[in-house]
Amino acid sequence: MFSAGQAYVALSRCSEWSKVHIASLHPSAFIVDKSMLEEYERLEQIAAKPLPL
């Protein structure tokens, strides 16, 4: 992959998971946008809080 998000886009193009075949996979193939990761972590913190009753 050449830029952040390409793996997600490539995998999301397939209409059925049964048609996805990955011959080999290395974690370094996935490039993550640092600001996206920070936002994801921020949202996880919000979601982890109990809802007020």
C-alpha distance matrix in Angstrom:
0.0 3.8 6.0 7.9 8.7 6.1 6.6 10.2 10.6 9.6 11.9 14.5 15.1 16.9 20.5 21.5 20.0 22.2 20.1 16.8 16.4 13.8 14.8 13.2 11.3 10.8 10.9 8.9 5.7 6.7 7.3 10.7 12.9 16.0 18.4 17.0 17.6 21.0 21.9 21.0 23.2 25.9 26.0 26.3 29.3 30.9 30.5 31.9 35.2 38.0 39.3 42.7 45.5
3.8 0.0 3.8 7.2 9.1 7.2 9.2 12.2 12.1 11.9 14.7 16.6 17.1 19.4 23.0 24.4 23.2 25.5 23.3 20.2 20.0 17.5 18.4 16.8 14.9 13.9 13.5 10.8 8.5 8.9 7.8 10.8 12.0 15.2 17.4 16.7 17.6 20.7 21.7 21.5 23.7 26.0 26.5 27.2 29.9 31.5 31.4 33.0 36.0 39.1 40.2 43.5 46.5
6.0 3.8 0.0 3.8 6.4 6.0 8.8 10.8 10.9 11.8 14.4 15.7 16.7 19.4 22.7 24.3 23.2 25.9 24.1 21.0 21.4 19.0 20.5 18.8 16.3 15.2 13.9 11.6 9.6 8.5 6.2 8.2 8.6 12.0 13.8 13.1 14.5 17.4 18.2 18.3 20.6 22.7 23.2 24.2 26.8 28.2 28.4 30.1 33.0 36.1 37.1 40.2 43.3
7.9 7.2 3.8 0.0 3.8 5.7 7.8 8.8 9.8 11.6 13.4 14.3 16.1 18.7 21.7 23.1 21.9 25.0 23.6 20.4 21.2 18.9 20.9 19.2 16.2 15.1 13.0 11.5 9.9 7.4 4.7 5.0 5.5 9.2 10.8 9.5 10.9 14.0 14.6 14.5 17.0 19.0 19.4 20.4 23.1 24.4 24.6 26.4 29.2 32.3 33.3 36.4 39.5
8.7 9.1 6.4 3.8 0.0 3.8 5.6 5.3 6.3 8.7 10.2 10.6 12.6 15.3 18.1 19.6 18.6 21.9 20.6 17.6 18.9 17.2 19.7 18.5 15.7 15.4 13.5 12.9 10.7 7.9 6.8 6.7 7.6 11.3 12.2 9.8 11.5 14.8 14.5 13.8 16.8 18.9 18.5 19.5 22.5 23.5 23.2 25.3 28.2 31.0 31.8 35.0 37.9
6.1 7.2 6.0 5.7 3.8 0.0 3.8 5.4 5.1 6.0 8.5 9.8 10.8 13.4 16.7 18.3 17.4 20.3 18.4 15.5 16.6 14.9 17.2 16.3 14.1 14.3 13.4 12.6 9.5 7.9 7.9 9.4 10.8 14.5 15.8 13.6 15.0 18.4 18.3 17.4 20.3 22.6 22.1 22.8 26.0 27.1 26.5 28.5 31.6 34.2 35.0 38.4 41.1
6.6 9.2 8.8 7.8 5.6 3.8 0.0 3.8 5.5 5.1 6.1 8.4 10.2 11.8 15.1 16.0 14.5 17.3 15.8 12.6 13.5 11.6 14.2 13.3 11.0 11.7 10.9 11.1 7.9 6.3 8.0 9.6 12.1 15.4 17.0 14.4 15.0 18.7 18.7 17.1 19.7 22.4 21.7 21.8 25.2 26.5 25.5 27.2 30.5 33.0 34.0 37.5 40.1
10.2 12.2 10.8 8.8 5.3 5.4 3.8 0.0 3.8 5.5 5.3 6.0 8.7 10.7 13.3 14.5 13.4 16.7 15.7 12.8 14.7 13.5 16.7 16.1 13.7 14.5 13.2 14.0 11.2 8.8 9.9 10.1 12.0 15.2 16.1 12.9 13.8 17.4 16.7 14.9 18.0 20.3 19.1 19.5 23.0 23.8 22.7 24.7 27.9 30.2 31.0 34.5 37.0
10.6 12.1 10.9 9.8 6.3 5.1 5.5 3.8 0.0 3.8 5.5 5.1 6.4 9.4 12.1 14.2 14.0 17.1 15.4 13.2 15.3 14.7 17.8 17.8 15.9 17.1 16.2 16.4 13.3 11.4 12.1 12.6 13.8 17.4 17.8 14.9 16.5 19.9 18.9 17.5 20.9 22.8 21.5 22.3 25.8 26.3 25.2 27.6 30.6 32.8 33.2 36.6 39.1
9.6 11.9 11.8 11.6 8.7 6.0 5.1 5.5 3.8 0.0 3.8 5.5 5.5 7.6 11.1 12.7 12.3 14.9 12.7 10.3 12.0 11.5 14.4 14.9 13.6 15.4 15.4 15.7 12.2 11.3 12.9 14.3 16.2 19.7 20.7 17.9 19.1 22.6 22.0 20.4 23.5 25.8 24.5 24.9 28.5 29.2 27.9 30.0 33.2 35.4 35.9 39.5 41.8
11.9 14.7 14.4 13.4 10.2 8.5 6.1 5.3 5.5 3.8 0.0 3.8 5.5 6.0 9.1 9.9 8.9 11.9 10.4 7.8 10.1 10.1 13.5 14.1 12.8 15.0 14.9 16.1 12.9 11.8 14.0 14.9 17.2 20.4 21.3 18.1 18.8 22.4 21.6 19.4 22.4 24.9 23.3 23.2 26.9 27.7 26.0 27.9 31.2 33.1 33.8 37.4 39.5
14.5 16.6 15.7 14.3 10.6 9.8 8.4 6.0 5.1 5.5 3.8 0.0 3.8 5.5 7.5 9.4 9.5 12.9 11.7 10.1 13.1 13.6 17.2 17.9 16.5 18.5 17.9 19.1 16.0 14.2 15.8 16.0 17.6 20.8 21.1 17.7 18.9 22.2 20.8 18.8 22.1 24.1 22.1 22.5 26.2 26.4 24.7 27.0 30.1 31.8 32.1 35.6 37.6
15.1 17.1 16.7 16.1 12.6 10.8 10.2 8.7 6.4 5.5 5.5 3.8 0.0 3.8 6.3 9.1 10.3 12.9 10.8 10.0 13.0 14.0 17.3 18.6 17.8 20.1 20.1 21.0 17.5 16.4 17.9 18.6 20.1 23.5 23.8 20.7 22.1 25.5 24.1 22.3 25.7 27.6 25.6 26.2 29.9 30.0 28.3 30.7 33.8 35.5 35.6 39.0 41.0
16.9 19.4 19.4 18.7 15.3 13.4 11.8 10.7 9.4 7.6 6.0 5.5 3.8 0.0 3.8 5.6 7.0 9.2 7.2 7.0 10.4 12.3 15.7 17.5 17.2 20.0 20.5 21.8 18.4 17.7 19.8 20.7 22.6 25.9 26.4 23.1 24.1 27.5 26.2 24.0 27.2 29.3 27.2 27.3 31.1 31.3 29.2 31.4 34.5 36.0 36.2 39.8 41.5
20.5 23.0 22.7 21.7 18.1 16.7 15.1 13.3 12.1 11.1 9.1 7.5 6.3 3.8 0.0 3.8 6.9 8.9 7.9 9.1 12.8 15.2 18.6 20.6 20.4 23.2 23.5 25.1 21.9 20.8 22.9 23.4 25.1 28.3 28.5 24.9 26.0 29.2 27.5 25.2 28.4 30.3 27.8 27.9 31.7 31.5 29.2 31.5 34.5 35.6 35.5 39.0 40.4
21.5 24.4 24.3 23.1 19.6 18.3 16.0 14.5 14.2 12.7 9.9 9.4 9.1 5.6 3.8 0.0 3.8 5.3 5.5 7.2 10.8 13.6 17.0 19.2 19.2 22.3 22.9 24.9 22.0 21.1 23.7 24.2 26.4 29.3 29.8 26.2 26.7 30.1 28.6 25.9 28.8 30.9 28.4 28.0 31.8 31.9 29.3 31.2 34.4 35.3 35.5 39.1 40.4
20.0 23.2 23.2 21.9 18.6 17.4 14.5 13.4 14.0 12.3 8.9 9.5 10.3 7.0 6.9 3.8 0.0 3.8 5.2 5.2 8.6 11.0 14.5 16.3 16.2 19.3 19.9 22.3 19.6 18.8 21.7 22.4 24.9 27.6 28.4 24.9 24.9 28.3 27.2 24.3 26.8 29.3 27.0 26.2 30.0 30.5 27.8 29.3 32.7 33.8 34.4 38.1 39.5
22.2 25.5 25.9 25.0 21.9 20.3 17.3 16.7 17.1 14.9 11.9 12.9 12.9 9.2 8.9 5.3 3.8 0.0 3.8 5.6 7.9 11.2 14.0 16.5 17.2 20.7 21.8 24.3 21.6 21.4 24.5 25.5 28.2 30.9 32.0 28.5 28.4 31.9 30.9 27.9 30.3 32.9 30.6 29.6 33.4 33.9 31.2 32.5 35.9 36.8 37.5 41.2 42.4
20.1 23.3 24.1 23.6 20.6 18.4 15.8 15.7 15.4 12.7 10.4 11.7 10.8 7.2 7.9 5.5 5.2 3.8 0.0 3.8 6.3 9.9 12.6 15.4 16.4 20.0 21.3 23.3 20.3 20.4 23.4 24.8 27.4 30.4 31.5 28.2 28.4 32.0 31.1 28.4 31.1 33.6 31.5 30.9 34.7 35.3 32.8 34.3 37.8 38.9 39.5 43.2 44.7
16.8 20.2 21.0 20.4 17.6 15.5 12.6 12.8 13.2 10.3 7.8 10.1 10.0 7.0 9.1 7.2 5.2 5.6 3.8 0.0 3.8 6.5 9.8 12.1 12.7 16.2 17.5 19.6 16.6 16.7 19.9 21.4 24.2 27.1 28.5 25.3 25.3 29.0 28.4 25.7 28.2 31.0 29.2 28.4 32.2 33.1 30.7 32.2 35.7 37.2 38.0 41.7 43.4
16.4 20.0 21.4 21.2 18.9 16.6 13.5 14.7 15.3 12.0 10.1 13.1 13.0 10.4 12.8 10.8 8.6 7.9 6.3 3.8 0.0 3.8 6.3 9.2 10.7 14.4 16.4 18.4 15.6 16.6 20.0 22.0 25.1 27.9 29.8 26.8 26.5 30.2 30.1 27.4 29.6 32.7 31.2 30.2 33.9 35.1 32.9 34.0 37.6 39.2 40.4 44.2 45.9
13.8 17.5 19.0 18.9 17.2 14.9 11.6 13.5 14.7 11.5 10.1 13.6 14.0 12.3 15.2 13.6 11.0 11.2 9.9 6.5 3.8 0.0 3.8 5.6 6.9 10.6 12.9 14.8 12.3 13.6 17.1 19.4 22.8 25.4 27.6 24.8 24.3 28.1 28.4 25.8 27.7 31.0 29.9 28.8 32.3 33.9 32.0 32.9 36.6 38.5 39.9 43.6 45.6
14.8 18.4 20.5 20.9 19.7 17.2 14.2 16.7 17.8 14.4 13.5 17.2 17.3 15.7 18.6 17.0 14.5 14.0 12.6 9.8 6.3 3.8 0.0 3.8 7.0 10.5 13.6 15.2 13.0 15.2 18.7 21.4 24.8 27.4 29.9 27.4 26.7 30.4 31.1 28.6 30.3 33.7 32.9 31.7 35.1 36.9 35.1 35.8 39.5 41.5 43.1 46.9 48.9
13.2 16.8 18.8 19.2 18.5 16.3 13.3 16.1 17.8 14.9 14.1 17.9 18.6 17.5 20.6 19.2 16.3 16.5 15.4 12.1 9.2 5.6 3.8 0.0 3.8 6.9 10.3 11.8 10.3 12.7 16.3 19.0 22.6 24.8 27.6 25.5 24.4 28.1 29.2 26.7 28.1 31.6 31.2 29.9 33.1 35.2 33.6 34.1 37.8 40.0 41.8 45.6 47.8
11.3 14.9 16.3 16.2 15.7 14.1 11.0 13.7 15.9 13.6 12.8 16.5 17.8 17.2 20.4 19.2 16.2 17.2 16.4 12.7 10.7 6.9 7.0 3.8 0.0 3.8 6.6 8.7 7.3 9.4 13.0 15.6 19.2 21.3 24.1 22.0 20.7 24.4 25.6 23.2 24.5 28.0 27.7 26.4 29.6 31.8 30.3 30.8 34.5 36.9 38.7 42.4 44.8
10.8 13.9 15.2 15.1 15.4 14.3 11.7 14.5 17.1 15.4 15.0 18.5 20.1 20.0 23.2 22.3 19.3 20.7 20.0 16.2 14.4 10.6 10.5 6.9 3.8 0.0 3.8 5.4 5.6 8.0 11.2 13.8 17.5 19.1 22.3 20.7 19.1 22.6 24.3 22.1 23.1 26.7 26.9 25.6 28.4 30.9 29.9 30.1 33.7 36.4 38.4 42.0 44.6
10.9 13.5 13.9 13.0 13.5 13.4 10.9 13.2 16.2 15.4 14.9 17.9 20.1 20.5 23.5 22.9 19.9 21.8 21.3 17.5 16.4 12.9 13.6 10.3 6.6 3.8 0.0 3.8 5.3 5.8 8.7 10.7 14.5 15.7 18.9 17.4 15.5 18.9 20.7 18.7 19.4 23.0 23.4 22.1 24.8 27.4 26.6 26.8 30.3 33.1 35.2 38.7 41.4
8.9 10.8 11.6 11.5 12.9 12.6 11.1 14.0 16.4 15.7 16.1 19.1 21.0 21.8 25.1 24.9 22.3 24.3 23.3 19.6 18.4 14.8 15.2 11.8 8.7 5.4 3.8 0.0 3.8 5.3 7.0 9.9 13.2 14.6 18.0 17.1 15.6 18.9 21.0 19.5 20.3 23.7 24.5 23.7 26.2 28.8 28.4 28.8 32.2 35.2 37.2 40.6 43.5
5.7 8.5 9.6 9.9 10.7 9.5 7.9 11.2 13.3 12.2 12.9 16.0 17.5 18.4 21.9 22.0 19.6 21.6 20.3 16.6 15.6 12.3 13.0 10.3 7.3 5.6 5.3 3.8 0.0 3.8 6.4 9.8 13.1 15.3 18.4 16.9 16.2 19.7 21.2 19.7 21.2 24.4 24.8 24.2 27.1 29.3 28.7 29.5 32.9 35.8 37.5 41.0 43.8
6.7 8.9 8.5 7.4 7.9 7.9 6.3 8.8 11.4 11.3 11.8 14.2 16.4 17.7 20.8 21.1 18.8 21.4 20.4 16.7 16.6 13.6 15.2 12.7 9.4 8.0 5.8 5.3 3.8 0.0 3.8 6.4 9.9 12.3 15.0 13.3 12.6 16.2 17.5 16.0 17.6 20.8 21.0 20.6 23.6 25.6 25.0 26.0 29.4 32.3 33.9 37.4 40.2
7.3 7.8 6.2 4.7 6.8 7.9 8.0 9.9 12.1 12.9 14.0 15.8 17.9 19.8 22.9 23.7 21.7 24.5 23.4 19.9 20.0 17.1 18.7 16.3 13.0 11.2 8.7 7.0 6.4 3.8 0.0 3.8 6.7 9.2 12.1 11.0 10.8 14.1 15.6 14.9 16.5 19.3 20.0 20.2 22.8 24.8 24.8 25.9 29.0 32.2 33.7 36.9 40.0
10.7 10.8 8.2 5.0 6.7 9.4 9.6 10.1 12.6 14.3 14.9 16.0 18.6 20.7 23.4 24.2 22.4 25.5 24.8 21.4 22.0 19.4 21.4 19.0 15.6 13.8 10.7 9.9 9.8 6.4 3.8 0.0 3.8 6.0 8.7 7.4 7.0 10.4 11.8 11.2 13.0 15.6 16.4 16.8 19.3 21.2 21.4 22.6 25.6 28.8 30.2 33.4 36.6
12.9 12.0 8.6 5.5 7.6 10.8 12.1 12.0 13.8 16.2 17.2 17.6 20.1 22.6 25.1 26.4 24.9 28.2 27.4 24.2 25.1 22.8 24.8 22.6 19.2 17.5 14.5 13.2 13.1 9.9 6.7 3.8 0.0 3.8 5.6 5.3 6.4 8.9 10.1 10.7 12.6 14.4 15.6 16.7 18.8 20.4 21.2 22.7 25.3 28.6 29.8 32.7 36.0
16.0 15.2 12.0 9.2 11.3 14.5 15.4 15.2 17.4 19.7 20.4 20.8 23.5 25.9 28.3 29.3 27.6 30.9 30.4 27.1 27.9 25.4 27.4 24.8 21.3 19.1 15.7 14.6 15.3 12.3 9.2 6.0 3.8 0.0 3.8 5.4 5.1 6.3 8.7 9.9 10.7 12.4 14.4 15.4 16.8 18.8 20.0 21.2 23.5 27.1 28.5 31.2 34.7
18.4 17.4 13.8 10.8 12.2 15.8 17.0 16.1 17.8 20.7 21.3 21.1 23.8 26.4 28.5 29.8 28.4 32.0 31.5 28.5 29.8 27.6 29.9 27.6 24.1 22.3 18.9 18.0 18.4 15.0 12.1 8.7 5.6 3.8 0.0 3.8 5.4 5.1 6.2 8.6 9.9 10.5 12.4 14.3 15.5 16.8 18.4 20.0 22.0 25.5 26.5 29.0 32.5
17.0 16.7 13.1 9.5 9.8 13.6 14.4 12.9 14.9 17.9 18.1 17.7 20.7 23.1 24.9 26.2 24.9 28.5 28.2 25.3 26.8 24.8 27.4 25.5 22.0 20.7 17.4 17.1 16.9 13.3 11.0 7.4 5.3 5.4 3.8 0.0 3.8 5.4 5.1 6.1 8.6 9.8 10.6 12.3 14.4 15.5 16.4 18.3 20.6 23.9 24.8 27.6 31.0
17.6 17.6 14.5 10.9 11.5 15.0 15.0 13.8 16.5 19.1 18.8 18.9 22.1 24.1 26.0 26.7 24.9 28.4 28.4 25.3 26.5 24.3 26.7 24.4 20.7 19.1 15.5 15.6 16.2 12.6 10.8 7.0 6.4 5.1 5.4 3.8 0.0 3.8 5.4 5.0 6.2 8.6 9.9 10.5 12.5 14.5 15.2 16.5 19.0 22.5 23.9 26.9 30.2
21.0 20.7 17.4 14.0 14.8 18.4 18.7 17.4 19.9 22.6 22.4 22.2 25.5 27.5 29.2 30.1 28.3 31.9 32.0 29.0 30.2 28.1 30.4 28.1 24.4 22.6 18.9 18.9 19.7 16.2 14.1 10.4 8.9 6.3 5.1 5.4 3.8 0.0 3.8 5.5 5.2 6.2 8.7 9.9 10.8 12.7 14.4 15.4 17.4 21.1 22.5 25.1 28.6
21.9 21.7 18.2 14.6 14.5 18.3 18.7 16.7 18.9 22.0 21.6 20.8 24.1 26.2 27.5 28.6 27.2 30.9 31.1 28.4 30.1 28.4 31.1 29.2 25.6 24.3 20.7 21.0 21.2 17.5 15.6 11.8 10.1 8.7 6.2 5.1 5.4 3.8 0.0 3.8 5.4 5.0 6.2 8.6 9.9 10.7 12.3 14.2 16.0 19.4 20.3 22.9 26.4
21.0 21.5 18.3 14.5 13.8 17.4 17.1 14.9 17.5 20.4 19.4 18.8 22.3 24.0 25.2 25.9 24.3 27.9 28.4 25.7 27.4 25.8 28.6 26.7 23.2 22.1 18.7 19.5 19.7 16.0 14.9 11.2 10.7 9.9 8.6 6.1 5.0 5.5 3.8 0.0 3.8 5.4 5.2 6.2 8.8 10.0 10.5 12.2 14.8 18.0 19.1 22.2 25.4
23.2 23.7 20.6 17.0 16.8 20.3 19.7 18.0 20.9 23.5 22.4 22.1 25.7 27.2 28.4 28.8 26.8 30.3 31.1 28.2 29.6 27.7 30.3 28.1 24.5 23.1 19.4 20.3 21.2 17.6 16.5 13.0 12.6 10.7 9.9 8.6 6.2 5.2 5.4 3.8 0.0 3.8 5.4 5.0 6.4 8.9 9.9 10.5 13.0 16.5 18.3 21.2 24.5
25.9 26.0 22.7 19.0 18.9 22.6 22.4 20.3 22.8 25.8 24.9 24.1 27.6 29.3 30.3 30.9 29.3 32.9 33.6 31.0 32.7 31.0 33.7 31.6 28.0 26.7 23.0 23.7 24.4 20.8 19.3 15.6 14.4 12.4 10.5 9.8 8.6 6.2 5.0 5.4 3.8 0.0 3.8 5.5 5.2 6.6 8.8 10.1 11.5 15.1 16.4 18.9 22.5
26.0 26.5 23.2 19.4 18.5 22.1 21.7 19.1 21.5 24.5 23.3 22.1 25.6 27.2 27.8 28.4 27.0 30.6 31.5 29.2 31.2 29.9 32.9 31.2 27.7 26.9 23.4 24.5 24.8 21.0 20.0 16.4 15.6 14.4 12.4 10.6 9.9 8.7 6.2 5.2 5.4 3.8 0.0 3.8 5.4 5.1 6.1 8.6 10.3 13.4 14.3 17.2 20.5
26.3 27.2 24.2 20.4 19.5 22.8 21.8 19.5 22.3 24.9 23.2 22.5 26.2 27.3 27.9 28.0 26.2 29.6 30.9 28.4 30.2 28.8 31.7 29.9 26.4 25.6 22.1 23.7 24.2 20.6 20.2 16.8 16.7 15.4 14.3 12.3 10.5 9.9 8.6 6.2 5.0 5.5 3.8 0.0 3.8 5.4 5.0 6.0 8.9 12.0 13.7 17.0 20.1
29.3 29.9 26.8 23.1 22.5 26.0 25.2 23.0 25.8 28.5 26.9 26.2 29.9 31.1 31.7 31.8 30.0 33.4 34.7 32.2 33.9 32.3 35.1 33.1 29.6 28.4 24.8 26.2 27.1 23.6 22.8 19.3 18.8 16.8 15.5 14.4 12.5 10.8 9.9 8.8 6.4 5.2 5.4 3.8 0.0 3.8 5.5 5.2 6.7 10.4 12.5 15.2 18.6
30.9 31.5 28.2 24.4 23.5 27.1 26.5 23.8 26.3 29.2 27.7 26.4 30.0 31.3 31.5 31.9 30.5 33.9 35.3 33.1 35.1 33.9 36.9 35.2 31.8 30.9 27.4 28.8 29.3 25.6 24.8 21.2 20.4 18.8 16.8 15.5 14.5 12.7 10.7 10.0 8.9 6.6 5.1 5.4 3.8 0.0 3.8 5.5 5.6 8.9 9.9 12.5 15.9
30.5 31.4 28.4 24.6 23.2 26.5 25.5 22.7 25.2 27.9 26.0 24.7 28.3 29.2 29.2 29.3 27.8 31.2 32.8 30.7 32.9 32.0 35.1 33.6 30.3 29.9 26.6 28.4 28.7 25.0 24.8 21.4 21.2 20.0 18.4 16.4 15.2 14.4 12.3 10.5 9.9 8.8 6.1 5.0 5.5 3.8 0.0 3.8 5.5 7.8 8.9 12.3 15.2
31.9 33.0 30.1 26.4 25.3 28.5 27.2 24.7 27.6 30.0 27.9 27.0 30.7 31.4 31.5 31.2 29.3 32.5 34.3 32.2 34.0 32.9 35.8 34.1 30.8 30.1 26.8 28.8 29.5 26.0 25.9 22.6 22.7 21.2 20.0 18.3 16.5 15.4 14.2 12.2 10.5 10.1 8.6 6.0 5.2 5.5 3.8 0.0 3.8 6.4 9.1 12.3 15.1
35.2 36.0 33.0 29.2 28.2 31.6 30.5 27.9 30.6 33.2 31.2 30.1 33.8 34.5 34.5 34.4 32.7 35.9 37.8 35.7 37.6 36.6 39.5 37.8 34.5 33.7 30.3 32.2 32.9 29.4 29.0 25.6 25.3 23.5 22.0 20.6 19.0 17.4 16.0 14.8 13.0 11.5 10.3 8.9 6.7 5.6 5.5 3.8 0.0 3.8 6.4 9.0 12.2
38.0 39.1 36.1 32.3 31.0 34.2 33.0 30.2 32.8 35.4 33.1 31.8 35.5 36.0 35.6 35.3 33.8 36.8 38.9 37.2 39.2 38.5 41.5 40.0 36.9 36.4 33.1 35.2 35.8 32.3 32.2 28.8 28.6 27.1 25.5 23.9 22.5 21.1 19.4 18.0 16.5 15.1 13.4 12.0 10.4 8.9 7.8 6.4 3.8 0.0 3.8 6.4 8.9
39.3 40.2 37.1 33.3 31.8 35.0 34.0 31.0 33.2 35.9 33.8 32.1 35.6 36.2 35.5 35.5 34.4 37.5 39.5 38.0 40.4 39.9 43.1 41.8 38.7 38.4 35.2 37.2 37.5 33.9 33.7 30.2 29.8 28.5 26.5 24.8 23.9 22.5 20.3 19.1 18.3 16.4 14.3 13.7 12.5 9.9 8.9 9.1 6.4 3.8 0.0 3.8 6.4
42.7 43.5 40.2 36.4 35.0 38.4 37.5 34.5 36.6 39.5 37.4 35.6 39.0 39.8 39.0 39.1 38.1 41.2 43.2 41.7 44.2 43.6 46.9 45.6 42.4 42.0 38.7 40.6 41.0 37.4 36.9 33.4 32.7 31.2 29.0 27.6 26.9 25.1 22.9 22.2 21.2 18.9 17.2 17.0 15.2 12.5 12.3 12.3 9.0 6.4 3.8 0.0 3.8
45.5 46.5 43.3 39.5 37.9 41.1 40.1 37.0 39.1 41.8 39.5 37.6 41.0 41.5 40.4 40.4 39.5 42.4 44.7 43.4 45.9 45.6 48.9 47.8 44.8 44.6 41.4 43.5 43.8 40.2 40.0 36.6 36.0 34.7 32.5 31.0 30.2 28.6 26.4 25.4 24.5 22.5 20.5 20.1 18.6 15.9 15.2 15.1 12.2 8.9 6.4 3.8 0.0
